Amino acid sequence: MKNFVGVLIAVLVIYVIYFDLTVGTLPSLANQHVEKSVNQHGEINEAIQNPKMTLPYFDAKVEPGQTVISVVEHQLGKSLPVSISDLINDFKKLNEGQSPEKIKIGVTYHFPDYSN
């Protein structure tokens, strides 16, 4: 019985490694172009470029402690005029493959512009 369980675990581990190498577990960047540039202080800036924009948007670099909601509210100078689910859906449309919960510090994203 112990040998059977050991074989099952080995098969599972091999399958997980195969799946990770062929399909992957990270989001795909196939539809995105990440533009990297170096500023005058030698810091690397990354910006996600997406040519298929239909919503009005603004670009903002994420600072420590910021969330998608705080960036949009700061840009507007008032509270959010739409529901949080609408904001999340619009953010995902503007930044394909990016989750609003997993934005990274120092990366520039497209945020929906609700100023109109």
C-alpha positions as a LaTeX table, in Angstrom:
\begin{tabular}{lrrr}
\hline
Residue & $x$ (\AA) & $y$ (\AA) & $z$ (\AA) \\
\hline
Met1 & 0.00 & 0.00 & 0.00 \\
Lys2 & 2.85 & 2.39 & 0.82 \\
Asn3 & 4.43 & 1.70 & $-2.56$ \\
Phe4 & 1.14 & 2.48 & $-4.34$ \\
Val5 & 0.79 & 5.83 & $-2.53$ \\
Gly6 & 4.42 & 6.64 & $-3.33$ \\
Val7 & 3.84 & 5.92 & $-7.02$ \\
Leu8 & 0.71 & 8.11 & $-7.03$ \\
Ile9 & 2.60 & 11.00 & $-5.43$ \\
Ala10 & 5.46 & 10.62 & $-7.92$ \\
Val11 & 3.00 & 10.65 & $-10.86$ \\
Leu12 & 1.30 & 13.75 & $-9.44$ \\
Val13 & 4.62 & 15.58 & $-9.05$ \\
Ile14 & 5.67 & 14.69 & $-12.58$ \\
Tyr15 & 2.32 & 15.87 & $-13.95$ \\
Val16 & 2.56 & 19.19 & $-12.07$ \\
Ile17 & 6.06 & 19.80 & $-13.41$ \\
Tyr18 & 4.93 & 18.92 & $-16.95$ \\
Phe19 & 1.90 & 21.23 & $-16.70$ \\
Asp20 & 4.01 & 24.09 & $-15.35$ \\
Leu21 & 6.57 & 23.78 & $-18.14$ \\
Thr22 & 4.09 & 23.40 & $-21.01$ \\
Val23 & 1.10 & 25.55 & $-20.03$ \\
Gly24 & 2.52 & 27.58 & $-17.18$ \\
Thr25 & 0.93 & 28.91 & $-14.05$ \\
Leu26 & 1.68 & 32.61 & $-14.56$ \\
Pro27 & $-0.51$ & 34.97 & $-16.60$ \\
Ser28 & 0.50 & 35.28 & $-20.22$ \\
Leu29 & 2.09 & 38.45 & $-21.54$ \\
Ala30 & 1.33 & 37.45 & $-25.14$ \\
Asn31 & $-1.13$ & 40.31 & $-25.68$ \\
Gln32 & 1.02 & 42.88 & $-23.93$ \\
His33 & 4.16 & 44.74 & $-24.62$ \\
Val34 & 6.15 & 45.69 & $-21.54$ \\
Glu35 & 8.22 & 48.76 & $-22.27$ \\
Lys36 & 11.29 & 49.18 & $-20.07$ \\
Ser37 & 13.21 & 52.42 & $-19.82$ \\
Val38 & 15.96 & 53.77 & $-17.59$ \\
Asn39 & 15.48 & 57.21 & $-16.05$ \\
Gln40 & 18.18 & 59.74 & $-15.24$ \\
His41 & 18.76 & 58.19 & $-11.80$ \\
Gly42 & 19.48 & 54.76 & $-13.28$ \\
Glu43 & 16.16 & 53.30 & $-12.12$ \\
Ile44 & 14.32 & 50.91 & $-14.43$ \\
Asn45 & 10.75 & 51.92 & $-15.25$ \\
Glu46 & 8.29 & 49.44 & $-16.68$ \\
Ala47 & 5.10 & 50.38 & $-18.50$ \\
Ile48 & 2.56 & 47.95 & $-19.87$ \\
Gln49 & 1.55 & 48.98 & $-23.36$ \\
Asn50 & $-1.75$ & 47.85 & $-24.83$ \\
Pro51 & $-2.79$ & 49.24 & $-28.21$ \\
Lys52 & $-6.49$ & 48.24 & $-27.93$ \\
Met53 & $-7.87$ & 51.09 & $-25.79$ \\
Thr54 & $-11.58$ & 51.91 & $-25.98$ \\
Leu55 & $-12.08$ & 53.49 & $-22.56$ \\
Pro56 & $-10.74$ & 56.90 & $-21.56$ \\
Tyr57 & $-7.70$ & 56.30 & $-19.39$ \\
Phe58 & $-4.68$ & 57.87 & $-17.77$ \\
Asp59 & $-1.30$ & 56.35 & $-17.02$ \\
Ala60 & 0.05 & 56.29 & $-13.49$ \\
Lys61 & 3.06 & 54.72 & $-11.84$ \\
Val62 & 2.10 & 52.75 & $-8.74$ \\
Glu63 & 3.71 & 53.98 & $-5.53$ \\
Pro64 & 4.02 & 51.98 & $-2.29$ \\
Gly65 & 0.70 & 51.61 & $-0.47$ \\
Gln66 & $-1.47$ & 52.49 & $-3.46$ \\
Thr67 & $-4.36$ & 50.44 & $-4.77$ \\
Val68 & $-6.32$ & 50.78 & $-7.99$ \\
Ile69 & $-9.09$ & 52.58 & $-6.10$ \\
Ser70 & $-6.71$ & 55.02 & $-4.39$ \\
Val71 & $-4.94$ & 55.88 & $-7.66$ \\
Val72 & $-8.24$ & 56.62 & $-9.44$ \\
Glu73 & $-9.66$ & 58.60 & $-6.51$ \\
His74 & $-6.43$ & 60.62 & $-6.25$ \\
Gln75 & $-6.59$ & 61.45 & $-9.96$ \\
Leu76 & $-10.26$ & 62.49 & $-9.69$ \\
Gly77 & $-9.85$ & 64.40 & $-6.43$ \\
Lys78 & $-13.08$ & 62.87 & $-5.12$ \\
Ser79 & $-14.60$ & 59.51 & $-4.27$ \\
Leu80 & $-15.15$ & 56.86 & $-6.90$ \\
Pro81 & $-18.18$ & 57.69 & $-9.14$ \\
Val82 & $-18.72$ & 54.06 & $-10.24$ \\
Ser83 & $-19.01$ & 50.75 & $-8.43$ \\
Ile84 & $-15.88$ & 48.88 & $-7.45$ \\
Ser85 & $-16.82$ & 45.97 & $-9.73$ \\
Asp86 & $-17.04$ & 48.39 & $-12.70$ \\
Leu87 & $-13.62$ & 49.80 & $-11.81$ \\
Ile88 & $-12.13$ & 46.30 & $-11.62$ \\
Asn89 & $-13.65$ & 45.31 & $-14.97$ \\
Asp90 & $-12.44$ & 48.51 & $-16.65$ \\
Phe91 & $-8.95$ & 48.08 & $-15.22$ \\
Lys92 & $-8.83$ & 44.51 & $-16.54$ \\
Lys93 & $-9.95$ & 45.69 & $-20.00$ \\
Leu94 & $-7.24$ & 48.36 & $-20.11$ \\
Asn95 & $-4.51$ & 46.06 & $-18.78$ \\
Glu96 & $-5.16$ & 42.64 & $-20.28$ \\
Gly97 & $-3.90$ & 39.80 & $-18.12$ \\
Gln98 & $-3.32$ & 42.04 & $-15.10$ \\
Ser99 & $-5.20$ & 41.54 & $-11.88$ \\
Pro100 & $-5.96$ & 44.74 & $-9.94$ \\
Glu101 & $-5.17$ & 42.89 & $-6.73$ \\
Lys102 & $-1.63$ & 42.16 & $-7.93$ \\
Ile103 & $-0.39$ & 45.51 & $-9.22$ \\
Lys104 & 3.33 & 46.04 & $-8.71$ \\
Ile105 & 5.11 & 49.04 & $-7.21$ \\
Gly106 & 7.05 & 51.04 & $-9.80$ \\
Val107 & 5.08 & 49.76 & $-12.81$ \\
Thr108 & 2.98 & 52.15 & $-14.89$ \\
Tyr109 & $-0.56$ & 50.94 & $-15.63$ \\
His110 & $-3.55$ & 52.30 & $-17.54$ \\
Phe111 & $-6.28$ & 53.39 & $-15.14$ \\
Pro112 & $-9.85$ & 54.22 & $-16.23$ \\
Asp113 & $-10.56$ & 57.95 & $-16.31$ \\
Tyr114 & $-13.99$ & 58.77 & $-14.87$ \\
Ser115 & $-13.53$ & 62.55 & $-14.87$ \\
Asn116 & $-16.13$ & 63.07 & $-17.61$ \\
\hline
\end{tabular}
